[in-house]
Amino acid sequence: MTEAVFSSPQIDEALAKRPSRRGVVCAVVLNLLLPPAGYVFVGRMRLALGFLALLIVATLAALGWTFHMPPGVYRWADDASNVGPIWILNVAAAVHAGWIAWRARTAGVAAKRPNVLVHVLFAVTPLLIGLGLRLFFPLSVYTIPSASMNPTLSQGDVLGVYGGRALCGSIKPAVGDVVIHRIGKVRFVKRIVAGGGQIVALRAGVLSIDGHVVTRQSEERSLPIADGGYSPSGQVYRETLPGGRSYETLDLAPDGEFDDFGPLTVPANAWFALGDNRDNSLDSRTQGPFAQKDVCGVVTKVLQSSNAARVGLRP
């Protein structure tokens, strides 16, 4: 009686239809780590294409939301590559692919899987899309690696920048703008104070453009300096350029190494930039003016900062 039960055709068929754990796990892992490769693995090409389209839309929407209403996605993550909503989408897709694999196996339906090259293509496509958006999309994100822009910006601040990373030279800034510019392969964030044909000079830390002294008023407050460089604190001043652009600068000590400079005439089609932290910045005083072709973007907003009051402001 026992042998008859185990040799029953109905039970053999049921055992054959049990879910394949390996297939389900593969579908989940592929869609989690290399979406939408999991959908390709279970033979759902339309779902794979649809997921790619959804991924592009979600990425653009997250980026647009972040620029329009900072901190946007940075409410959930410190790094745009670990954005919460994108991971939620990945997890949902992974569970869905696993469910499709489970259901197909229990129904006795074999997945029509394409060849390995198609799997590889769908696995690398999201990476290529992300790379393309990072290089060519006109809204970029940069993180400040130094204190050269104190007190306006702090080390670690995340900046929203108008200008594609691979499209340097396509955005023309204005005097007073904070820009991302390159020298060789290294990128810097500085404030433009003069353009081509203008004459720049500093005397005792006071800036002058074309012989006109730039207005400089003390804010009557100091800023603690954590690195223990020149002094335990620096004096904050407000500078106003001839065009009306106003911003704060930091003076760490009188008679600093870079307090006297020029005069220098900025070459045509070039820019002269300074760090707002005047005594602790490698800028055009030491590196010279930079060409328009090396301007990689204009900073439009602070997306994330340790100083919450700074988020959303144009530096």
ABEGO torsion letter per residue (X at the ends): XAAAAAABAAAAAAAAABBBAAAAAAAAAAAAABOAAAAAAAGBAAAAAAAAAAAAAAAAAAAAAAAABOAEAAAABABAAABAAAAAAAAAAAAAAAAAAAAAAAAGBBBBBBBAAAAAAAAAAAAAAAAAAAAABABBBBBBABAAAOAABBBGBBBBBBEBAAABGABBBBBGBBBBBBBEABBBBBBBABBBGBBBBBBGGBBBBGGBBBBBBBAGBBBBBAAGBABABBBBBBBBBAAGBBBBBBBABBGBAAABBOBBBBBBGBBBBBBABAABBBBAAAAEBBBAAABAEBBABBABBABAAABGBBX
